[in-house]
Amino acid sequence: MAKSSTSSASIPALPPTYEAALQELEALVASLESGQLPLDQLLTGYQRGAQLLKFCRDKLEAVETQIKVLEGTELKPWVQE
């Protein structure tokens, strides 16, 4: 039981912004792909990556929802001018 409370205490908070989360996620993926992490850190890294990915997806979904509200019910294709 003490082991799980230690694990939850060592989980870092989510970054304050989408950009910070994406930067951390990219660094984490690079370290996971390097093959240099010990086995126990692979699991921790994977769990953190899943957490960061969900955070980024939620942020993107929130922005998409706000755009839908501003533009009507469906997103319009973005055209670069």
N, C-alpha and C positions, 0 to 999 in steps of 0.2 A: 504494500500500500504506500509506503514512503517513497518507493521508486517512482510511482506515477505522479506524486505531488512534486517530486524533484524535476521530473520531465516537464510538467506544465509550467514550473517556475522558470525553467531555462529557455522556454520558447520566447523569442523576441517579439516585440509588438510589431504590428504591420506598419510599413512606411506611411508617412503623412500624405504622399501624393502618388498618382499613377506613374509618373516618370521615375520616382525613386524606387517604386516597387518593380518596375520594368528593368531598371538598371541592376537591382539586386538579383532579379530572376535571371538575367543574362549572365551575370558573373557566376551564379550558382550552376547554371547549365554548363558553362565552360569548365567549372571544377569537376562536375559529375562526369562530363565527357572525357576528361583528362585521364581517368582511370587511376588516379593517384590517391583517392580517398580510401581510408580504412572502411571496412564493411559496415560498422556501426554508424559512421558518418554518412554513408550512402543512404541509409534509411532516413536519417534525420534530414539530410539534404532533400531527399525526395518529398518528404512531408512538408518541408518549408516551401519547396517549389510549388506543390499543389495549393498551399495556402496563398502564396503570392499570385499564382495564376487565377485563382478564384477572385481575389481582390481586384486584379486588373480587369477581368471579365465583368465583374459587378460595376466597376467604374465606367467602363465602356457602355454597358447596357443603360446605366443611368443617364449618360450624355445622349445616347440614341433616343431614349424616351423623351428627354427635354427637347430635342430637335423635332421629334414627331409632334409634340405639343405646339411648337412654334410654327411648323410648316403644315400642319394638318395631320391626317391620320396615317399617311404613308411617307416614307423617306423619298426625297427626290434625288436623282443621281447628281453627284457632284461633278461640275465641269470646271476645270481650271481655265481661267481666262488669261 
